[in-house]
Amino acid sequence: MSASAEIKKTVMVALGVCLVCSVLVSVAAVGLSEIQEFNKKQDKLKNILIAGGLYEEGISIEDVYNENIKAIYVDMETGEIIEEKFDAEILSKDTYNVKDVAADPNYGMPIPSEIDIAQVRRMPKYMLVYEVMSGEDVDKIILPVYGYGLWSTMYGFIALGNDLQTVKGITFYEHGETPGLGGEIDNPNWQGIWEGKKALDENLNVVLEVIKGQVDQTSSKANSQIDGLSGSTITTRGLDAMVEFWLGENGYGPFLNKFRKDGENV
Ligand SMILES: Cc1cc2nc3c(=O)[nH]c(=O)nc-3n(C[C@H](O)[C@H](O)[C@H](O)COP(=O)(O)O)c2cc1C
């Protein structure tokens, strides 16, 4: 065989291998995308349950969610709860994704840069908030929150007790911070520090801080401070800003005030 014929054959074999591999990868990607979507949704539901203190190993996530959680829309500008369903597919309670809704031209809105302390640029007009029910009463509310860390936007949930002041839990379901550094936001021990901390005072002003270093337990502020993540000052600052933004007047403030007033009227 001549040298040129051999080169031709080598190229043909290489091209053939590439073609077969690309077909295999495409088929796998398409075939697995549904499973990935399902797993993503399950993981989010699991995080809602963790934040609400309802998760245990081995439970049926969907059953526990359906039995205990009521999802409601909150108009983020007025704080009103919206009872009726929206027709728009993007707002479907089953598939609601904060990131997609915030980016949507109709159902997301820009956050003016001077108030965007969490560096997230946009937020949903109608946020899906989760109530943990105890019979007819709301026991906790689980608020979706997100804020920029060092490398990424961290998406999670913070749960407040029905006093609207005490943190009941925090979880994150998506972020790109460094494992072992900013990624320690996933560490259950660190998340456990949040439980019982005062996030808001009696007038619903944000008092919770995520500080650099460890909380001085003898300080009068200890009950509203969270240890920062070591070696991760930037992630820590991002978490602090995230809490201040979402629990404050430009985030859930109007909703929390309405929720409290409505509760008083009941
Ligand atoms: C590979 C690498 C990954 C890092 N990941 C994070 C991170 O996820 N979050 C963070 O705040 N800092 C991270 N840092 C550290 C920051 O670059 C910065 O040095 C640090 O936030 C300074 O805070 P410190 O005073 O706590 O050290 C990382 C550094 C390196 C080299």
The ligand as a MOL file (V3000), in Angstrom:
LIG
                    3D

  0  0  0     0  0            999 V3000
M  V30 BEGIN CTAB
M  V30 COUNTS 31 33 0 0 0
M  V30 BEGIN ATOM
M  V30 1 C -8.2630 27.6090 44.1280 0
M  V30 2 C -8.8660 28.6050 45.0760 0
M  V30 3 C -10.2060 28.5100 45.3660 0
M  V30 4 C -10.8230 29.4400 46.2220 0
M  V30 5 N -12.1490 29.3380 46.4770 0
M  V30 6 C -12.7340 30.2500 47.2850 0
M  V30 7 C -14.1380 30.2220 47.5520 0
M  V30 8 O -14.8860 29.3300 47.1130 0
M  V30 9 N -14.6470 31.2060 48.3220 0
M  V30 10 C -13.8840 32.2020 48.8530 0
M  V30 11 O -14.4170 33.0840 49.5080 0
M  V30 12 N -12.5620 32.2280 48.6440 0
M  V30 13 C -11.9810 31.2840 47.8850 0
M  V30 14 N -10.6230 31.3460 47.6520 0
M  V30 15 C -9.8610 32.3510 48.3980 0
M  V30 16 C -10.0150 33.7210 47.8010 0
M  V30 17 O -9.3250 33.7610 46.6140 0
M  V30 18 C -9.4990 34.7540 48.7820 0
M  V30 19 O -8.1560 34.5710 48.9270 0
M  V30 20 C -10.1430 34.6020 50.0940 0
M  V30 21 O -11.5320 34.7500 49.9840 0
M  V30 22 C -9.5830 35.5990 51.0760 0
M  V30 23 O -10.2130 35.3280 52.2730 0
M  V30 24 P -9.5100 34.8020 53.6270 0
M  V30 25 O -9.1310 36.0720 54.3210 0
M  V30 26 O -10.6150 34.0810 54.3100 0
M  V30 27 O -8.3520 33.9310 53.2730 0
M  V30 28 C -10.0380 30.4550 46.8090 0
M  V30 29 C -8.6690 30.5200 46.5030 0
M  V30 30 C -8.0860 29.6310 45.6600 0
M  V30 31 C -6.6260 29.7370 45.3670 0
M  V30 END ATOM
M  V30 BEGIN BOND
M  V30 1 1 1 2
M  V30 2 1 2 3
M  V30 3 2 2 30
M  V30 4 2 3 4
M  V30 5 1 4 5
M  V30 6 1 4 28
M  V30 7 2 5 6
M  V30 8 1 6 7
M  V30 9 1 6 13
M  V30 10 2 7 8
M  V30 11 1 7 9
M  V30 12 1 9 10
M  V30 13 2 10 11
M  V30 14 1 10 12
M  V30 15 2 12 13
M  V30 16 1 13 14
M  V30 17 1 14 15
M  V30 18 1 14 28
M  V30 19 1 15 16
M  V30 20 1 16 17
M  V30 21 1 16 18
M  V30 22 1 18 19
M  V30 23 1 18 20
M  V30 24 1 20 21
M  V30 25 1 20 22
M  V30 26 1 22 23
M  V30 27 1 23 24
M  V30 28 2 24 25
M  V30 29 1 24 26
M  V30 30 1 24 27
M  V30 31 2 28 29
M  V30 32 1 29 30
M  V30 33 1 30 31
M  V30 END BOND
M  V30 END CTAB
M  END
